[in-house]
Amino acid sequence: MNGSGRKKVNISDIVPFAAFVILFVFFTIASGGRMVSAYSLKMLLEQSILTMVCAFGVLFVVAQGSIDLSVGVNVALSGVVGMHIATATGMGWLLIPCCMIIGLLIGLLNGFLVSKCHVPSFTLSIAMLIGLRGIVNYIQTIIGIEYVPQSMLFMTSSAFRIIFFIVIAVVIGFVFEFTRVGRYSQAIGENETTARFVGVPVSRMKILVFAVSGLMAGLGAVFSMGTVGGTTMTMGAFLEMKVAMAIFFGGVLVTGGSSARFYKVILGSLSITVIVYGLSLIGMSDSQISESVEGGLLLIILFITILTNRRRSAWKKESSVREDAAG
């Protein structure tokens, strides 16, 4: 609270909203209003869903000050193996639970290695990214591309994916913002030593958040296959970069902590899609241009977020000193 009794507004919490609004308005004007057509709005949502679903899980990891860059290859492995099991057994209904279980197991392995073996999350996830991609490529050279079973074709409908996404977003958003899982994760990101001292089960929480990230990757595989109708040779490729961009573009710091908020992931994902889709609408869909714009804007947003968080920390210290002096 400041001297007037009102809560001090944190600019870093406003930046993601401002960035999204500015980008959306700019491309709406530049495209002659085509950005706000019903078709374009639907495309923006559908093109953002896969990134958001995977980012929901990675957010828990980033909140603790760690990172999971294996999410893209996890999507690929979960999808390829889950699809093959469903196809080989003739039981199409196994597709979704198999994808979720495989993704969860990979997440649990990551969490165990980070928590119990003290492997740095960045190093581990890079190793998993490379190693698992080799396994995925080997499997696909043997079984080839497979398509969604007839009994599961409902996965390919936009209505199913959007409704399924909303359910996931509500559940994960509630868990992150209103349960101990989210609060503990932010506490670990703020100061792991302090969190452990006050009774936060740090080791178990690390395993849990990587498991959540893996589970979301498994669900991401379901959305990926539902969008294209089956597996592809490039399934999940570079998805981890899009997920990381969405999180950090939303204003979440790499150190996590209190900067990690659920709404930031949604805004960051949508902003990235607005850039890519907006550039295509104005005839500048070249990937190099898109990547340059995304990278430049990310640097600006991260700079503003870091600067405002430093000012907030300084303000908190000053307020604490004043309260101690008044006491």
C-alpha positions, 0 to 999 in steps of 0.5 A: 500500500502507498501513502494514499492507501491505494494498492500500487499498480505494477507496470509489469502486470500491465505490459502484456495487456498493452502489448497485445492491444497495440499489436492487435490494433496495429494489424487491424488497421494495417490489414484494412480490418481483416484481423477482426473478421470472424474467420481471422478471430477463429484462426487466431484462437485455433493457431494459439491453442497448442502453444497455450496448452503446452505453455500452461504446463511449462508455466509451473516449471518457470514459476520455480525458476526452471525451464522445460525445453523438452515439451515439443519432443514430448508432444511428438513422442506422446502423439506418435506412440499413443497413435500407434497403440490406438491403431495397432490395438484397434481401440481408438479410445486409447489414443487420448489416455495413452498420450496423457500417460506417456507425456506424464511419464516423461515429465516425471522422469524430468522432475526426478532427475532435476529434483533427486539427481540435481541435474540443471533443468536447462541441461536436462531438457536440452538433452531430452530434446535431442535424445527423444527426437532421435527416438521419435524419428526412428519410430516414425521411419518404421511405422510411418505416418498414421491417421486419427482412427475413425472412432476418434474423428471428433478430435478434428472438429474445431468445436471439440478442440475449443471446448476441450481447451476451455475446460483445460484452461479453467482447471489449470488456471484455477490450480495455478492461481488458487491452490498451493501448487501455484503458490508454492511454485512461485515461492520456490522461484522467489527464494528456494532456500526460504521456501524450504525453510518455511515448510514448502516440500521443494523436492516434491514440488519440482517433480510435480510441476515437471509432471504437470508440464509432461501431462500438458505436453501429452494433451498438446499431442491430442490437439496437434493430431486433431488439427492435422488429422494424424501424426507428421514427421515434423510433429512438435518441431520447434514447439518448445521455442514457441512455448518459451516465447509465449511465456516470456513475451507475456512478461514472465521472468526467467527467474519465475516467482511472483512474475509468473501469472496464468493470464500472461501465458494466454496473452503472450501466446495470443500476441505471438500468433497475432504477429505471425498471422498479422504479418501474413495478412499484410503480405509479409509472411516471410519467416525471417521477418516474423522471427525478427519482429518477435525477437525485437518485441520480446527484448523490449518487453523483457527489458520493461518487465525487468526494469519495473520489477527492479523498481518494485523491489526497491519500492518494497524495501523502501516501504519496509524500512519506513514501516520499521522506522515508524514502528 
